[in-house]
Amino acid sequence: MKLHRADIERRVPHAGAMCLLDGVLHWDRKHIVCEAAAPGADHPLAREGRVSSVIAPEYAAQATAVHGALLDAQSHPRAGVLAKLAQVDLLRADIPGNTGALRVQAELLSREASGCLYAFEVGAAGQAIARGRLIVAFSSEEAT
């Protein structure tokens, strides 16, 4: 099932310009592949017309929120926070704005009532920009 921006906005805790993803290309129980427009100077997280690769994990975190909502068959995000980033490799200084759509991939490694662990990679034009792992902690009222 492919999803478009409006479907994604209902499943992530961000709206408007802060919803960074434009589409879900593929998902299954362990993986999600999303796309996002290449960032321009008007990107909400741009500084001096550039978007640092430090922002790449935010793209991944939004992809994991969509994935979790799809796994739970919910049309809204589960309450949680990005609790930890680990083993993050930033392979470029900036996210390129001239290479076409970004590809955001995440793989579910572990999921429990209290949270989940994903491996992720964000890339453009077949080149990785950032990769690593992230942990999402669910809020206590959702974990019961």
Secondary structure as a PSIPRED ss2 file (coil, helix, strand):
# PSIPRED VFORMAT (PSIPRED V4.0)

   1 M C   1.000  0.000  0.000
   2 K C   1.000  0.000  0.000
   3 L E   0.000  0.000  1.000
   4 H E   0.000  0.000  1.000
   5 R H   0.000  1.000  0.000
   6 A H   0.000  1.000  0.000
   7 D H   0.000  1.000  0.000
   8 I H   0.000  1.000  0.000
   9 E H   0.000  1.000  0.000
  10 R H   0.000  1.000  0.000
  11 R H   0.000  1.000  0.000
  12 V C   1.000  0.000  0.000
  13 P C   1.000  0.000  0.000
  14 H C   1.000  0.000  0.000
  15 A C   1.000  0.000  0.000
  16 G H   0.000  1.000  0.000
  17 A H   0.000  1.000  0.000
  18 M H   0.000  1.000  0.000
  19 C C   1.000  0.000  0.000
  20 L C   1.000  0.000  0.000
  21 L C   1.000  0.000  0.000
  22 D C   1.000  0.000  0.000
  23 G E   0.000  0.000  1.000
  24 V E   0.000  0.000  1.000
  25 L E   0.000  0.000  1.000
  26 H E   0.000  0.000  1.000
  27 W E   0.000  0.000  1.000
  28 D C   1.000  0.000  0.000
  29 R C   1.000  0.000  0.000
  30 K C   1.000  0.000  0.000
  31 H E   0.000  0.000  1.000
  32 I E   0.000  0.000  1.000
  33 V E   0.000  0.000  1.000
  34 C E   0.000  0.000  1.000
  35 E E   0.000  0.000  1.000
  36 A E   0.000  0.000  1.000
  37 A C   1.000  0.000  0.000
  38 A C   1.000  0.000  0.000
  39 P C   1.000  0.000  0.000
  40 G C   1.000  0.000  0.000
  41 A C   1.000  0.000  0.000
  42 D C   1.000  0.000  0.000
  43 H C   1.000  0.000  0.000
  44 P C   1.000  0.000  0.000
  45 L C   1.000  0.000  0.000
  46 A C   1.000  0.000  0.000
  47 R E   0.000  0.000  1.000
  48 E C   1.000  0.000  0.000
  49 G C   1.000  0.000  0.000
  50 R E   0.000  0.000  1.000
  51 V C   1.000  0.000  0.000
  52 S E   0.000  0.000  1.000
  53 S H   0.000  1.000  0.000
  54 V H   0.000  1.000  0.000
  55 I H   0.000  1.000  0.000
  56 A H   0.000  1.000  0.000
  57 P H   0.000  1.000  0.000
  58 E H   0.000  1.000  0.000
  59 Y H   0.000  1.000  0.000
  60 A H   0.000  1.000  0.000
  61 A H   0.000  1.000  0.000
  62 Q H   0.000  1.000  0.000
  63 A H   0.000  1.000  0.000
  64 T H   0.000  1.000  0.000
  65 A H   0.000  1.000  0.000
  66 V H   0.000  1.000  0.000
  67 H H   0.000  1.000  0.000
  68 G H   0.000  1.000  0.000
  69 A H   0.000  1.000  0.000
  70 L H   0.000  1.000  0.000
  71 L H   0.000  1.000  0.000
  72 D C   1.000  0.000  0.000
  73 A C   1.000  0.000  0.000
  74 Q C   1.000  0.000  0.000
  75 S C   1.000  0.000  0.000
  76 H C   1.000  0.000  0.000
  77 P C   1.000  0.000  0.000
  78 R C   1.000  0.000  0.000
  79 A C   1.000  0.000  0.000
  80 G E   0.000  0.000  1.000
  81 V E   0.000  0.000  1.000
  82 L E   0.000  0.000  1.000
  83 A E   0.000  0.000  1.000
  84 K E   0.000  0.000  1.000
  85 L E   0.000  0.000  1.000
  86 A E   0.000  0.000  1.000
  87 Q E   0.000  0.000  1.000
  88 V E   0.000  0.000  1.000
  89 D E   0.000  0.000  1.000
  90 L E   0.000  0.000  1.000
  91 L C   1.000  0.000  0.000
  92 R C   1.000  0.000  0.000
  93 A C   1.000  0.000  0.000
  94 D E   0.000  0.000  1.000
  95 I C   1.000  0.000  0.000
  96 P C   1.000  0.000  0.000
  97 G C   1.000  0.000  0.000
  98 N C   1.000  0.000  0.000
  99 T C   1.000  0.000  0.000
 100 G C   1.000  0.000  0.000
 101 A C   1.000  0.000  0.000
 102 L E   0.000  0.000  1.000
 103 R E   0.000  0.000  1.000
 104 V E   0.000  0.000  1.000
 105 Q E   0.000  0.000  1.000
 106 A E   0.000  0.000  1.000
 107 E E   0.000  0.000  1.000
 108 L E   0.000  0.000  1.000
 109 L E   0.000  0.000  1.000
 110 S E   0.000  0.000  1.000
 111 R E   0.000  0.000  1.000
 112 E E   0.000  0.000  1.000
 113 A C   1.000  0.000  0.000
 114 S C   1.000  0.000  0.000
 115 G E   0.000  0.000  1.000
 116 C E   0.000  0.000  1.000
 117 L E   0.000  0.000  1.000
 118 Y E   0.000  0.000  1.000
 119 A E   0.000  0.000  1.000
 120 F E   0.000  0.000  1.000
 121 E E   0.000  0.000  1.000
 122 V E   0.000  0.000  1.000
 123 G E   0.000  0.000  1.000
 124 A E   0.000  0.000  1.000
 125 A C   1.000  0.000  0.000
 126 G C   1.000  0.000  0.000
 127 Q E   0.000  0.000  1.000
 128 A E   0.000  0.000  1.000
 129 I E   0.000  0.000  1.000
 130 A E   0.000  0.000  1.000
 131 R E   0.000  0.000  1.000
 132 G E   0.000  0.000  1.000
 133 R E   0.000  0.000  1.000
 134 L E   0.000  0.000  1.000
 135 I E   0.000  0.000  1.000
 136 V E   0.000  0.000  1.000
 137 A E   0.000  0.000  1.000
 138 F E   0.000  0.000  1.000
 139 S C   1.000  0.000  0.000
 140 S H   0.000  1.000  0.000
 141 E H   0.000  1.000  0.000
 142 E H   0.000  1.000  0.000
 143 A H   0.000  1.000  0.000
 144 T C   1.000  0.000  0.000
